Amino acid sequence: MNQEQFGQFWLQLKKPLKTTWGKITEEDLVEIAGDVAKFGSVLQKRYGEVQKEEVSTWANRRYSTWTGNYIGYKDPEPKSASS
């Protein structure tokens, strides 16, 4: 996903990003503010290089699903309290 796509998609991504990737803080979300380069640096800081790629892939799949370009991705079911 390029900068323009990321910026347009940012509002839809913020909540599920923080929910799925708990090391991302509210301050990180404010810092990123729709900037794909800042997104990469925050991921690097919070998760290291290996997981940075995993988080980026997750974001790209969500974007592709929401735009209708990829139908194979499904968000995981939320874990119940009794699990």
C-alpha positions in Angstrom: 0.0 0.0 0.0 1.4 3.4 -0.9 1.4 6.6 1.1 -1.9 7.9 -0.5 -3.7 4.7 0.2 -2.4 4.4 3.7 -3.4 8.0 4.5 -7.0 7.4 3.2 -7.2 4.1 5.0 -5.7 5.3 8.3 -9.0 6.1 10.1 -10.3 2.6 9.4 -7.0 1.0 10.5 -6.4 2.7 13.8 -8.8 0.8 16.1 -8.2 -2.7 14.8 -4.4 -2.0 14.7 -4.3 -1.1 18.3 -6.7 -4.0 19.2 -4.6 -6.6 17.3 -1.2 -5.3 18.0 -1.3 -4.2 21.7 2.2 -2.7 21.9 1.0 0.2 19.7 0.0 3.1 22.0 -2.3 6.0 21.6 0.7 8.2 21.3 2.0 6.0 18.5 -1.3 6.4 16.6 -1.0 10.2 17.0 2.6 10.1 15.8 1.8 8.0 12.8 -1.2 10.2 11.7 -1.6 8.4 8.4 2.1 8.6 7.4 3.3 5.2 6.1 7.0 6.0 6.9 6.2 6.8 10.5 4.1 3.6 10.7 7.2 1.6 9.7 9.4 3.3 12.2 6.8 2.8 15.0 6.5 -0.9 14.1 10.3 -1.2 14.1 10.5 0.4 17.6 7.6 -1.7 19.1 8.1 -5.0 17.4 11.5 -5.3 15.8 12.2 -6.1 12.2 10.8 -9.6 12.1 7.3 -8.7 13.5 7.3 -5.3 11.6 6.9 -7.3 8.4 4.0 -9.3 10.0 2.2 -6.2 11.0 2.7 -4.6 7.6 1.3 -7.7 5.9 -1.7 -7.6 8.2 -2.4 -4.0 7.4 -2.0 -4.6 3.6 -4.4 -7.6 3.7 -7.0 -5.5 5.6 -6.7 -2.7 3.0 -6.9 -5.2 0.1 -9.9 -6.8 1.7 -11.7 -3.5 2.3 -11.1 -2.4 -1.3 -12.3 -5.7 -2.7 -8.9 -6.7 -4.1 -8.3 -9.7 -1.8 -11.1 -11.9 -0.4 -9.0 -14.5 1.3 -8.4 -12.5 4.5 -10.8 -12.6 7.5 -10.3 -11.0 10.8 -9.9 -13.6 13.6 -12.8 -14.2 15.8 -12.5 -12.3 19.1 -11.5 -14.5 22.0 -14.3 -15.0 24.5 -13.8 -14.4 28.2 -14.2 -18.1 29.0 -11.4 -19.2 26.7 
